[in-house]
Each structure stands twice: as C-alpha cells, then as structure tokens.
Amino acid sequence: MLYEPDEIIRHLKEQVVKATPRADGVPSAMPVATSDQIEAVEAKLGFELPPLLKRIYREIGNGGCHLGPGYGLIGLPGGYDNDDGWNIVKTTNDVSDGLEWWDRMVVVCDWGCCMISCVDCSDDDFTVFRWDGNAFDDATDNEAPSEELWTVEADTFDEWLLTPNVNSDTT
C-alpha cells in the first residue's frame, strides 16, 4: 500500500510530539538537517537517499529515537546515531566494507544484537531489509549473501516508517 508523503510526515511529527523523552535526555528527534548536509552524505555514500528520508531529515529531525520503528531513525553526521558517531554514513560503510554485493543499501535503524534495517536505494520502492549480522559467515557471505542474512521488513520505505514502534510508548 502506498501512502502520501504528507500523511507519513504528519504521522511521524505526531509520534515525536507524543513520545516520552528518554531517561538519558536524548530528544525524540534531533534538530533538522540542511540540504547541504544531505548532499554531503549522498556524495560520501555515492548515491541518493530516498526522497521521503530526505524530507524527514529536513522537516522533522536529523534522526531520532522516536522516529519510525525500532530504536529510531539513524541520522546524518551530527544527528541521532547508534552510539559515539555511528551515523548512517559510518554504519553503512562499516557494515558494507568489502561486500561487493552491498550496492546502494543504507542503514537506517539499529535494532541491537547485530540486527539493522537497511533501505535498498537502487529500488524505486525503497524496500527495507533486516540484516542479521549474527548469521554472517565470512567464508561464504563475502561473495553473496545467504538467505539467513536478509529478510524483507517492508515492501516500501513508506510502509516501514508506519510500523508501530515497539521500543517506545508511542505505538
């Protein structure tokens, strides 16, 4: 099912407003990113981010613990990160290092326990996959990923963004 981008933006803004701040003081959403920051990230990654993801960064926040499902939407450098600077560039580059088959995938969410959500930026629907790093085998998965490594979380990035956030009180 396709959703209107404005509907998703409105839903995410409501999700952020309703969220209870984290005990450690991390805000529900970081301050918005600039178009220049987004362009710099796209240059570092070597491909464009999904249009809706760019809108979220510009209109709602540069990532946040209550943006989208899981432990939140990972931001650009200077925004919400996994921990100690693990933003979408660093996380994506670290996970994809040496994997030729990892083409135009970007990490957008860390679920913990070596599991992350990745958006396929080569797909017009921006399918979201769950990467299970626990299943990674250096001997076989460097050449081509095994079935255990990837599962489809959502057929579209839009659909994924509307997944209830099981890790917060804003379901």
Protein Blocks (a to p, Z undefined) as FASTA:
>chain_A
ZZdfklmmmmmmmmmmmpccdfklpafbdcdddfklmmmmmmmnopacdfklmmmmmmno
gcjfkgcehjbjaddehiacfbghiafklmmmmmmgopaklghiacfbdebjhiacdddf
kbfnlpacdddfklpcfklmmmpccfklpccfbfbfklmmmpccfkbckZZ
